[in-house]
Amino acid sequence: MNSRLFGVGAALCALALVGAAPSPATSAPRHGLPLGAAGLSETRTTRTLQPGVTLTRIVRGADAPAMDWTVELSIPGGAGSPDPDAPPTALKDEESAGELSAALRAKGFDARSENVTTPATADYAGGTLGWRVRVGAFPSESAATAERTRLRTAGYTGSAWYTGWDGDAGDRGPWHVDVLTIDPKKFHGDLRASYGPDLENRETTSALAAADGATAGVNAGFFVLDPKAGAPGDPAGVGVYDGRLLSEPVNGRPGLVVHDSARGTAVTRFTWSGTVTAGRTSLPLDGIDRVPGLIRNCGGTADDLPTARPLHDTTCTDLDELIAFTTEFGKETPKGEGAEAVLDRHGKVVEVRPARGGVLPAGGRSVQATGSYAARLTALAEVGRSLRVQSGLKDTRGRPVTTSRTTSVLNGGPELVRDGRLHVTPAADGMVQPGNPSFYYGWVHKRNPRTIAGTDTAGRTVLITADGRGTGSLGLSIPESAAVAKALGLKAAINLDGGGSTTMVVDGQVINDPSDATGERPVGDALLVLPAKR
């Protein structure tokens, strides 16, 4: 039995056994999800988890026949490439792809080059992304892997690939989609974000849910994964928890705003500003609770390299930064060259460290400086002097955004639905990367596991996970994610972190099938549905 299919089956069994809720109601909808060919079989099974909270599992195309596997090659720069010395990528120009295909065929491989086109979105014209090269069509992953090994022996690199993950409109599935709906008119619990004991370490969604006694939860925002990009687990974008801004936004990118009551959920685009002030002198902050000099997903200040604009899955750098820290970051602040002003709970400077890093006093905070800011901070922060550290969110018009202790804001992107219409924004949110169409191809165009959140016309918060990277569930492209959100009635929707992070937990059990080979992935934060207080 395919391990993915077994995992989904186990999840279905768990769904049926967990809790003492009434038996799920199964139905065949009049209008199915806009996925694959028309007329596919689709079932929806719904049950109530607690007052105001329902879980619906949608299975589309369960009877779909298996599709072919192939080997997708990395294409080196050819004679037609603008840069023949550029590293191999999945997509190149037609001439380079044709050269590789011809060379492979000359060595006895069943190679072909294929034009990859992608649909237009709200801010991206779509059309031809580039050309890919593939070898063979195989009935199983093992057969494709064997061909990949033969190709490697011949000096070529590539990966075994299931063609159902390509995103072709006529595919027959299957898809497995889970939908949590929280109706504020009936809901008496809390809907809130959690990052665990500290920001700088990762926990699984199920561990975060268990720690807070959550009825259900999903993974949430993008986060730092590689220590070279910052502190693993740190949000890679806006993070507001219990009303406190603990991570600055990627300027201009959207976030999901939720309140404990589940009322007023919204998708909003944010900027921010912050200052450190002593007397009449102020210095501008570059960030909050992150390693100085490393800006994951970019979208920072004008002197960041290579860009101040959002650039997804890229770490921008800045040698001269001023970063505010809270005790929520971790046991210690990051170590390194520069200076650090340590403040007590009243905002008075109790220590000026000639190098960065160390423990903060209970309830206190600090400001770290690197590069040219180190001397400026040292001059400003005399021991015993009061420093005022201020920061706040703004909307894209520059108007302040207020939060309360019942507010959470989670980072995401791209936007998927606005005012009930498809509104997919990969260009604005840094997923269109000039000179690198392979990134868009893999991240936006191809099908992957996805986590989606938003609100519908009835004011309900809707959280969606779609399994992917398996033969038992194909996953969703970003345009398909938007179409699914719209079909489920969302008037506003945002893409959250997906891929191996996509996880849904219900009553202590992971009910979807996370795609990492090691199982459930530790993440930066999660959005949790908590029961009513007793």
C-alpha positions in Angstrom: 0.0 0.0 0.0 1.2 3.5 -0.8 2.5 5.1 2.4 0.7 8.4 1.7 -2.6 6.6 1.2 -2.1 4.7 4.4 -1.4 7.9 6.3 -4.6 9.5 4.9 -6.5 6.3 5.8 -5.2 6.4 9.4 -6.2 10.1 9.7 -9.7 9.2 8.5 -9.9 6.5 11.2 -8.7 8.9 13.8 -11.2 11.5 12.7 -14.0 9.0 13.2 -12.8 7.9 16.6 -11.7 11.1 18.3 -14.0 12.6 20.9 -17.7 12.0 21.7 -19.2 14.1 19.0 -22.1 12.9 16.9 -21.4 10.8 13.8 -20.0 12.8 10.9 -22.5 13.7 8.2 -21.3 12.8 4.7 -22.7 14.4 1.6 -21.9 14.8 -2.1 -22.0 18.6 -2.9 -24.0 20.0 -5.8 -21.0 22.1 -6.8 -17.6 20.5 -6.1 -14.2 22.2 -5.7 -12.8 23.7 -8.9 -10.0 21.2 -9.1 -9.2 18.9 -12.0 -11.7 17.7 -14.6 -15.4 18.4 -14.3 -17.6 15.7 -12.9 -15.1 14.1 -10.5 -16.5 12.3 -7.5 -16.4 14.4 -4.3 -17.6 13.7 -0.7 -17.7 16.1 2.2 -17.8 14.8 5.8 -18.6 17.3 8.5 -18.7 17.1 12.3 -18.9 19.5 15.2 -15.8 19.8 17.4 -17.2 22.2 19.9 -20.0 24.8 19.8 -19.3 27.1 16.8 -16.5 24.9 15.4 -16.9 22.4 12.6 -14.5 20.2 10.7 -15.2 19.2 7.1 -13.1 16.8 5.1 -13.4 17.0 1.4 -12.1 14.1 -0.8 -12.2 14.8 -4.5 -11.4 12.3 -7.2 -10.9 9.4 -4.8 -11.2 6.9 -7.7 -8.5 8.7 -9.9 -6.2 6.3 -11.8 -2.5 6.5 -11.1 -0.5 9.0 -13.2 3.0 8.6 -14.6 6.2 9.3 -12.9 9.1 11.0 -14.8 12.6 12.4 -14.2 12.9 16.2 -14.3 16.4 17.3 -15.2 18.4 20.3 -14.1 19.3 22.3 -17.2 22.7 24.0 -17.5 23.1 27.2 -19.4 23.3 26.5 -23.1 24.3 28.6 -26.1 21.0 30.4 -26.0 21.2 31.2 -22.3 21.9 34.9 -21.3 24.5 33.4 -18.8 25.8 30.0 -19.9 27.8 29.8 -16.6 24.6 30.2 -14.5 23.9 27.2 -12.2 21.6 24.5 -13.5 17.9 25.1 -12.8 14.6 23.4 -13.6 13.7 26.0 -16.3 15.7 27.6 -19.0 15.2 29.1 -22.5 14.0 26.9 -25.3 17.4 26.6 -27.0 19.2 25.5 -23.8 16.4 22.9 -23.0 16.6 21.7 -26.6 20.4 21.2 -26.4 20.1 19.1 -23.3 17.3 17.0 -24.7 19.3 16.3 -27.9 22.3 15.4 -25.9 20.3 13.0 -23.7 18.6 11.3 -26.7 22.1 10.8 -28.3 23.0 8.8 -25.2 19.9 6.7 -25.4 17.6 8.5 -23.0 13.9 9.1 -23.8 14.2 12.9 -23.3 11.9 15.7 -24.3 11.7 19.4 -23.7 8.4 21.0 -22.7 7.1 24.6 -22.7 5.8 25.6 -19.2 3.0 28.2 -19.2 1.4 29.6 -16.1 -1.9 31.5 -15.6 -2.1 35.2 -15.1 -2.8 36.5 -11.6 -3.8 39.9 -10.2 -0.3 41.3 -10.5 1.5 38.9 -12.8 1.0 38.5 -16.5 1.7 34.7 -16.6 2.4 33.1 -19.9 5.6 31.1 -20.7 7.8 30.6 -17.6 10.5 28.7 -19.5 11.3 25.2 -20.8 11.9 22.1 -18.8 13.5 18.8 -19.8 12.1 15.4 -18.7 13.1 11.8 -19.3 10.6 8.9 -19.7 7.2 8.0 -18.3 7.2 5.4 -15.6 4.4 3.5 -13.7 6.1 3.9 -10.3 8.4 6.1 -8.3 11.0 3.2 -8.0 11.2 3.0 -11.8 11.7 6.7 -12.1 14.3 6.7 -9.4 16.2 3.9 -11.2 16.2 6.1 -14.3 17.4 9.0 -12.3 20.3 6.9 -11.0 21.2 5.9 -14.6 21.2 9.6 -15.5 23.4 10.5 -12.6 25.9 7.8 -13.7 26.0 9.5 -17.1 26.7 12.9 -15.4 23.2 14.5 -15.3 21.2 15.6 -12.2 17.5 15.5 -11.7 14.7 14.2 -9.5 11.9 11.7 -9.8 8.6 13.5 -10.2 4.9 12.5 -10.2 3.2 14.3 -13.0 0.0 14.8 -11.0 2.0 17.6 -9.1 2.3 19.6 -12.3 -1.0 21.5 -11.9 -2.6 20.4 -15.2 -6.3 21.5 -15.2 -7.6 18.2 -16.6 -6.1 16.0 -13.8 -8.5 13.7 -11.9 -6.9 13.9 -8.5 -7.2 12.8 -5.8 -7.3 15.8 -3.4 -7.7 15.7 0.3 -8.8 19.1 1.9 -9.6 19.7 5.5 -11.6 22.8 6.5 -12.1 24.2 10.0 -14.9 26.8 10.3 -15.2 29.0 13.5 -18.6 30.8 13.7 -18.3 33.7 16.2 -22.1 33.7 16.8 -21.8 30.2 18.4 -18.1 30.1 19.5 -17.3 30.7 23.1 -13.7 29.7 23.2 -10.6 31.6 22.1 -8.9 31.8 18.7 -5.3 32.8 19.2 -1.7 32.4 17.9 1.0 30.6 19.8 4.8 30.5 19.3 5.6 28.3 22.3 8.0 29.0 25.1 10.1 31.4 23.0 10.4 32.8 19.5 13.8 31.4 18.5 13.0 27.7 18.7 10.6 25.6 16.7 7.8 23.3 18.0 5.4 21.1 16.2 1.8 22.3 15.7 0.6 19.3 17.7 3.0 20.3 20.6 1.7 23.9 20.5 -1.9 22.7 20.5 -1.3 20.3 23.4 0.5 22.9 25.5 -2.6 25.2 25.3 -5.2 22.4 25.4 -6.5 23.4 22.0 -9.4 21.6 20.4 -7.8 22.2 16.9 -5.1 24.1 15.2 -3.1 24.7 12.1 0.4 25.8 11.3 0.7 29.5 10.6 3.3 31.9 9.4 6.6 31.6 7.5 9.6 31.3 9.8 13.4 31.1 9.7 14.6 27.5 9.1 18.3 27.8 8.4 20.6 29.1 11.2 22.4 31.0 8.4 19.2 33.1 7.9 18.7 34.0 11.5 17.2 32.2 14.6 15.3 29.0 13.5 11.7 29.4 14.5 11.7 33.2 14.4 8.8 34.6 12.3 9.8 35.7 8.8 7.3 38.5 8.8 4.8 40.2 11.1 4.0 38.5 14.4 1.6 39.9 17.0 0.8 37.7 20.0 -1.5 38.7 22.8 -1.5 42.2 21.2 2.3 42.6 21.4 4.3 43.2 18.2 7.2 40.7 18.5 8.2 40.5 14.8 8.2 43.3 12.3 6.4 42.9 9.0 7.9 42.3 5.6 6.9 45.8 4.5 3.8 45.8 2.4 3.1 42.1 2.7 -0.3 40.8 4.1 -1.0 39.3 7.5 -3.9 37.4 9.0 -5.5 39.4 11.8 -7.6 37.4 14.3 -9.2 38.1 17.7 -9.8 35.8 20.6 -13.6 36.0 19.9 -13.1 34.9 16.3 -14.9 38.1 15.3 -13.5 40.5 12.8 -10.9 38.2 11.1 -9.2 40.1 8.3 -6.4 40.0 5.8 -4.4 43.3 6.0 -1.2 44.6 4.5 1.3 46.1 6.9 4.2 48.4 7.2 5.8 49.5 10.5 8.2 51.9 12.2 10.1 52.0 15.4 12.5 54.3 17.3 14.8 54.3 20.3 14.7 57.7 22.0 16.7 59.4 24.8 15.9 63.0 25.5 15.6 64.7 22.1 17.7 62.2 20.2 16.0 59.3 18.3 17.5 56.4 16.3 15.3 54.4 13.9 14.8 50.7 14.6 15.4 48.1 11.8 13.6 45.2 13.5 12.3 43.4 16.5 13.4 40.1 18.0 15.6 38.9 15.2 19.3 38.3 14.5 20.8 41.7 13.4 21.9 41.9 9.8 19.7 39.0 8.5 16.2 39.9 7.1 14.3 36.8 6.1 12.0 37.4 3.1 13.5 40.9 2.8 11.2 43.9 2.7 13.2 45.9 5.2 14.9 49.3 4.9 16.4 51.1 1.9 20.0 50.0 2.7 19.3 46.3 2.8 20.9 44.1 0.1 20.0 43.0 -2.5 16.6 44.7 -2.1 14.3 46.5 0.2 11.3 44.9 -1.5 9.8 41.6 -0.4 11.7 38.6 -1.9 10.4 35.3 -0.7 12.7 32.6 0.7 15.6 35.0 0.4 17.7 36.4 3.3 18.6 40.1 2.8 21.5 41.6 4.7 22.4 44.9 6.4 25.6 45.6 8.2 24.2 48.6 10.1 21.2 47.7 12.1 19.4 48.6 15.4 17.2 45.7 16.7 15.0 45.7 19.8 14.7 42.6 21.9 12.2 41.3 24.4 12.4 38.4 26.8 10.1 36.5 24.5 12.9 36.0 22.0 14.7 33.3 24.1 17.0 32.6 27.0 19.6 35.0 25.6 19.9 37.6 22.9 22.0 36.8 19.9 25.8 37.0 20.4 28.1 38.9 18.0 30.0 42.1 17.4 28.4 45.5 18.1 26.9 46.9 21.2 23.8 46.2 23.3 21.9 48.5 25.7 20.1 46.4 28.4 17.0 48.0 30.0 15.1 47.1 33.1 11.3 46.8 33.2 11.1 50.6 33.7 13.1 51.4 30.6 16.3 52.4 32.4 19.7 51.4 31.1 21.3 48.9 33.5 24.2 47.8 31.3 25.9 48.6 28.0 27.5 45.6 26.6 30.6 46.1 24.3 29.6 43.0 22.4 26.1 41.7 21.7 24.4 38.8 23.5 23.3 37.7 27.0 20.5 37.3 29.4 17.9 40.0 29.9 16.4 41.0 33.2 12.9 39.8 34.1 10.4 42.0 32.3 13.3 44.0 30.6 14.4 44.4 27.1 17.4 45.5 25.1 18.5 47.2 21.9 21.3 45.7 19.8 23.4 47.7 17.4 25.7 46.6 14.6 28.1 48.5 12.3 27.9 52.2 12.4 25.0 52.1 14.9 27.1 50.6 17.6 28.9 53.9 18.5 25.6 55.8 18.1 23.8 53.5 20.5 26.7 53.6 23.0 26.6 57.4 23.0 22.9 57.4 23.6 22.6 54.7 26.2 24.3 55.8 29.4 23.7 53.6 32.5 20.9 55.0 34.5 19.4 56.9 31.6 15.9 56.1 30.4 15.5 54.9 26.8 12.1 54.8 25.2 11.7 52.0 22.7 8.6 52.4 20.5 7.3 50.4 17.6 4.0 50.1 15.9 2.2 48.7 12.9 0.8 50.8 10.1 -1.4 50.1 7.1 0.0 50.7 3.6 -1.4 54.2 3.8 0.8 54.9 6.8 -2.1 55.0 9.3 -1.4 53.4 12.7 -2.9 50.0 13.4 -4.0 49.4 17.0 -4.0 46.0 18.6 -5.3 44.8 22.0 -4.4 41.8 24.2 -6.9 39.8 22.3 -5.3 40.3 18.9 -3.0 38.0 17.0 -1.4 38.8 13.6 0.3 36.1 11.6 2.5 36.6 8.5 1.7 35.0 5.1 1.4 35.6 1.4 0.5 35.9 -1.3 -3.0 37.2 -0.9 -5.6 34.9 -2.5 -9.1 36.4 -2.3 -10.2 40.0 -1.8 -13.8 41.2 -1.6 -15.0 37.8 -2.6 -12.9 37.9 -5.9 -9.8 36.1 -6.9 -6.9 38.4 -6.0 -3.6 36.5 -6.2 -0.5 38.8 -5.6 2.8 36.9 -6.1 4.6 39.8 -7.6 3.8 42.2 -4.7 4.7 39.6 -2.2 8.1 38.6 -3.6 7.3 35.2 -5.3 8.1 36.6 -8.7 11.9 36.7 -8.8 13.6 38.4 -11.7 16.0 36.1 -13.5 14.8 33.1 -11.6 11.6 31.6 -13.1 12.4 28.3 -11.5 11.4 29.7 -8.1 8.0 30.7 -9.4 7.7 27.3 -11.1 8.3 25.3 -8.0 6.7 27.6 -5.4 3.6 29.0 -7.2 2.9 27.1 -10.3 3.4 23.5 -9.1 1.2 21.7 -6.6 2.3 21.6 -3.0 0.7 21.1 0.4 -1.0 24.4 1.4 -2.4 26.1 4.5 -5.0 28.8 3.8 -6.9 31.1 6.1 -9.5 33.8 5.8 -13.0 34.9 6.5 -16.3 34.3 4.7 -19.3 36.5 4.0 -21.0 35.3 7.2 -18.1 36.5 9.3 -16.7 33.0 10.1 -13.0 32.3 10.2 -12.0 29.5 7.9 -8.8 27.5 8.1 -7.9 25.1 5.3 -5.2 22.5 4.8 -4.6 20.6 1.6 -2.3 17.6 1.5 0.2 17.3 -1.3 3.5 15.8 -2.5 2.0 12.3 -2.4 0.1 10.2 -4.9 -2.8 10.1 -2.5 -3.3 13.9 -2.6 -1.9 16.1 -5.3 -1.8 19.4 -3.5 -2.6 22.8 -4.9 -0.9 25.4 -6.9 -1.2 29.0 -5.6 -3.9 29.8 -8.3 -5.7 26.6 -7.3 -5.5 27.6 -3.6 -7.3 30.9 -4.4 -9.9 29.1 -6.4 -10.6 26.6 -3.6 -10.8 29.5 -1.0 -13.3 31.4 -3.2 -15.3 28.2 -3.9 -15.6 27.7 -0.1 -17.1 31.1 0.2 -14.2 33.1 1.5 -14.4 36.9 0.9 -10.8 37.4 2.0 -8.1 34.7 2.1 -4.3 34.5 2.5 -1.8 31.7 1.9 0.1 30.7 5.1 3.2 28.6 5.3 2.8 25.4 3.4 4.9 22.5 2.1 6.1 20.3 4.9 4.8 22.7 7.4 1.1 22.1 6.5 -0.5 20.5 9.5 -3.9 20.3 11.0 -4.4 19.0 14.6 -7.8 18.0 16.0 -8.3 16.7 19.6 -4.5 16.1 20.0 -4.1 14.1 16.7 -2.6 15.2 13.4 -5.4 14.5 11.0 -3.7 15.4 7.7 -0.7 13.8 6.1 2.4 16.1 6.5 4.7 15.7 3.6 8.1 15.6 5.2 9.7 12.2 5.2 10.4 12.6 9.0 6.8 13.3 9.8 5.3 16.4 11.4 7.6 19.5 10.9 8.5 21.8 13.9 7.3 25.3 12.9 7.5 28.9 14.1 3.9 29.4 15.3 0.4 28.0 15.0 -3.2 29.3 15.1 -5.2 27.5 17.8 -8.9 27.0 18.5 -9.3 26.8 22.3 -12.3 25.5 24.2 -14.5 27.7 26.3 -13.1 28.6 29.7 -14.8 26.7 32.5 
